[in-house]
Amino acid sequence: MELGVKVYGFNMVVVVVVVVVVVVVVVVVVVVIEVVLVVVEVVVEVVVVVFVVVVAVVIVVVEVVVVIIVVVVIVVVVVVVVVVVVVVVVVVVVEVVSYSLSPNIKTP
């Protein structure tokens, strides 16, 4: 006694089992492809976010370094100007004092 009915020489139980197996394999392949696509999408998004964060951090660091350099240059320029002014004032005072203390010698 055979299981199933034969149609056009095919056992229908075998045909149904083969169709079910093919459908299950196709569904599994589609699900695996979808999972792989989702994982790839998430990885790409994470890489993009990390890249954007790294670029933003680099930009901020460069801006901070530039600001520090500008501040240091301004401070150095101010210090140099103050030192030059102080030196000029000291030289002028010393010259005035030395002239006033020196005997008045008239040149011919």
C-alpha positions as CSV (number, residue, x, y, z in Angstrom):
1,M,0.0,0.0,0.0
2,E,1.5,3.3,-1.1
3,L,1.2,6.5,0.7
4,G,-0.4,9.2,-1.5
5,V,-2.0,9.4,-4.8
6,K,-0.1,9.2,-8.1
7,V,-0.9,12.0,-10.6
8,Y,0.9,11.9,-13.9
9,G,3.2,9.3,-12.5
10,F,4.3,11.5,-9.5
11,N,3.5,10.6,-5.9
12,M,1.7,13.6,-4.6
13,V,3.2,13.2,-1.1
14,V,6.7,13.5,-2.5
15,V,5.6,16.5,-4.6
16,V,4.1,18.3,-1.6
17,V,7.2,17.5,0.5
18,V,9.6,18.8,-2.2
19,V,7.4,22.0,-2.7
20,V,7.4,22.6,1.1
21,V,11.2,22.0,1.3
22,V,11.8,24.4,-1.6
23,V,9.5,27.1,0.0
24,V,11.2,26.7,3.3
25,V,14.7,27.0,1.7
26,V,13.6,30.1,-0.3
27,V,12.1,31.7,2.9
28,V,15.3,30.9,4.9
29,V,17.5,32.4,2.1
30,V,15.3,35.5,1.9
31,V,15.5,35.9,5.7
32,V,19.2,35.4,5.7
33,I,19.6,38.0,2.9
34,E,17.4,40.5,4.9
35,V,19.4,39.9,8.1
36,V,22.7,40.4,6.2
37,L,21.4,43.6,4.6
38,V,20.2,44.9,8.0
39,V,23.6,44.1,9.5
40,V,25.4,45.8,6.6
41,E,23.2,48.9,6.9
42,V,23.8,49.1,10.7
43,V,27.6,48.7,10.2
44,V,27.6,51.4,7.5
45,E,25.6,53.8,9.7
46,V,28.0,53.1,12.7
47,V,31.0,53.7,10.5
48,V,29.5,57.0,9.1
49,V,28.6,58.2,12.7
50,V,32.1,57.3,13.9
51,F,33.7,59.1,10.9
52,V,31.5,62.2,11.5
53,V,32.4,62.2,15.2
54,V,36.1,61.8,14.5
55,V,36.0,64.6,11.9
56,A,34.1,66.8,14.4
57,V,36.7,66.1,17.2
58,V,39.6,66.8,14.8
59,I,38.0,70.1,13.8
60,V,37.4,71.1,17.4
61,V,41.0,70.2,18.3
62,V,42.4,72.2,15.4
63,E,40.2,75.2,16.3
64,V,41.4,75.0,19.9
65,V,45.0,74.8,18.9
66,V,44.6,77.7,16.5
67,V,43.0,79.8,19.3
68,I,45.8,78.9,21.7
69,I,48.4,79.9,19.1
70,V,46.7,83.2,18.4
71,V,46.5,84.0,22.1
72,V,50.1,83.1,22.6
73,V,51.2,85.3,19.7
74,I,49.1,88.2,21.0
75,V,50.6,87.8,24.5
76,V,54.1,87.7,23.1
77,V,53.5,90.8,21.0
78,V,52.1,92.6,24.0
79,V,55.0,91.6,26.2
80,V,57.5,92.7,23.5
81,V,55.8,96.0,23.1
82,V,55.7,96.6,26.9
83,V,59.4,95.7,27.2
84,V,60.3,98.0,24.3
85,V,58.3,100.9,25.8
86,V,59.9,100.3,29.3
87,V,63.4,100.2,27.8
88,V,62.8,103.4,25.8
89,V,61.4,105.1,28.9
90,V,64.4,103.9,31.0
91,V,66.9,105.1,28.4
92,V,65.2,108.5,28.1
93,V,65.1,108.9,31.9
94,V,68.8,107.9,32.2
95,E,69.8,110.3,29.4
96,V,67.8,113.2,30.9
97,V,69.1,112.5,34.4
98,S,72.7,112.1,33.2
99,Y,72.4,115.3,31.1
100,S,71.0,117.3,34.0
101,L,73.7,116.0,36.4
102,S,76.6,116.6,34.1
103,P,78.4,119.9,34.3
104,N,77.4,122.4,31.7
105,I,80.3,122.3,29.3
106,K,80.0,124.5,26.3
107,T,81.5,123.4,23.2
108,P,83.3,125.9,21.1
